[in-house]
Amino acid sequence: MYTSMSTARHNADHTAPGDAAGEASAAGGSAADKVYYGLRDDIRAGSVYPWDRMTEKTVAAHFGVSRTPVREAVGRLVAEGLLQRHPDGFGLVLPSADTIGGLYEARLAIELQGIRRVAEGKGEYDIARLDRQQARWEQVVAEPPAAEPWLTAWDEEFHREILTAAGEPALVDVLGHINDRIRALRMYGYIAVEQLVSSGRDHLKVIEALKAGDYAAGEKALAGHIVSTRNDSLARALQGSGAAGFTRRAPTLVTPEPAQSTPTEFAPEG
């Protein structure tokens, strides 16, 4: 849930694009579908934080349904690896150190295949997609926003768009499933503006190489960036918690005043 533990939520303009197919299915589907797609899209948009704890009661109140469809939807999300159960509810999955290596190895192979596909003449890049990502990350580097966990959604969008621009829709789906498994741990990573700017510069190196047709340089830049991200995630997993220096917001029973452009929060347990 968007509990009172997660106070100032990101501006709606910062949210990654929703899943159109999911939204359509939810619109004409069951109550369980409504909860499943709504909660899944919120997780993927970075609107649910690693320390959030949800309950059937608060999720049901948020979506305006009974607890039965919530139980079904949560069961699906648990089975898919997006959520895990806790004694006090359920929340995002923090992968163990044992799983990190394999997930990042798969991610690296999938993303590099996109570049190789174009390099081998099996397709060409959608330059408009590359241009949009270039404009975003140039702005991030020039005027960094406050470092917040939801920025993981922007990073995921970059990698998804680069792969989509190469014309690999099937691999984009696989990448999405991998991101679902590592998202919560990566959300602990945006703890300093310096890290955000460094990531932005890595992204720009990849885009510039791909637009110039220097696919070898693009592979090298992308591989270096992903390996660096893997090492950071592995370090956090080995610590068993957030990265050193990360300040978790403490629980509070005071519901924050809603901001004009802040997504609706689940009400805390009464």
Rosetta blueprint (number, residue, H / E / L):
1 M L
2 Y L
3 T L
4 S L
5 M L
6 S L
7 T L
8 A L
9 R L
10 H L
11 N L
12 A H
13 D H
14 H H
15 T L
16 A L
17 P L
18 G L
19 D L
20 A H
21 A H
22 G H
23 E H
24 A H
25 S H
26 A H
27 A H
28 G H
29 G L
30 S L
31 A H
32 A H
33 D H
34 K H
35 V H
36 Y H
37 Y H
38 G H
39 L H
40 R H
41 D H
42 D H
43 I H
44 R H
45 A L
46 G L
47 S L
48 V L
49 Y L
50 P L
51 W L
52 D L
53 R L
54 M E
55 T L
56 E H
57 K H
58 T H
59 V H
60 A H
61 A H
62 H H
63 F H
64 G L
65 V L
66 S L
67 R H
68 T H
69 P H
70 V H
71 R H
72 E H
73 A H
74 V H
75 G H
76 R H
77 L H
78 V H
79 A H
80 E L
81 G L
82 L L
83 L E
84 Q E
85 R E
86 H E
87 P L
88 D L
89 G E
90 F E
91 G E
92 L E
93 V L
94 L L
95 P L
96 S L
97 A H
98 D H
99 T H
100 I H
101 G H
102 G H
103 L H
104 Y H
105 E H
106 A H
107 R H
108 L H
109 A H
110 I H
111 E H
112 L H
113 Q H
114 G H
115 I H
116 R H
117 R H
118 V H
119 A H
120 E L
121 G L
122 K L
123 G L
124 E L
125 Y L
126 D L
127 I H
128 A H
129 R H
130 L H
131 D H
132 R H
133 Q H
134 Q H
135 A H
136 R H
137 W H
138 E H
139 Q H
140 V H
141 V H
142 A H
143 E L
144 P L
145 P L
146 A L
147 A L
148 E L
149 P L
150 W L
151 L H
152 T H
153 A H
154 W H
155 D H
156 E H
157 E H
158 F H
159 H H
160 R H
161 E H
162 I H
163 L H
164 T H
165 A H
166 A L
167 G L
168 E L
169 P H
170 A H
171 L H
172 V H
173 D H
174 V H
175 L H
176 G H
177 H H
178 I H
179 N H
180 D H
181 R H
182 I H
183 R H
184 A H
185 L H
186 R H
187 M H
188 Y L
189 G L
190 Y L
191 I L
192 A L
193 V H
194 E H
195 Q H
196 L H
197 V H
198 S H
199 S H
200 G H
201 R H
202 D H
203 H H
204 L H
205 K H
206 V H
207 I H
208 E H
209 A H
210 L H
211 K H
212 A L
213 G L
214 D L
215 Y H
216 A H
217 A H
218 G H
219 E H
220 K H
221 A H
222 L H
223 A H
224 G H
225 H H
226 I H
227 V H
228 S H
229 T H
230 R H
231 N H
232 D H
233 S H
234 L H
235 A H
236 R H
237 A H
238 L H
239 Q H
240 G L
241 S L
242 G L
243 A L
244 A L
245 G L
246 F L
247 T L
248 R L
249 R L
250 A L
251 P L
252 T L
253 L L
254 V L
255 T L
256 P L
257 E L
258 P L
259 A L
260 Q L
261 S L
262 T L
263 P L
264 T L
265 E L
266 F L
267 A L
268 P L
269 E L
270 G L
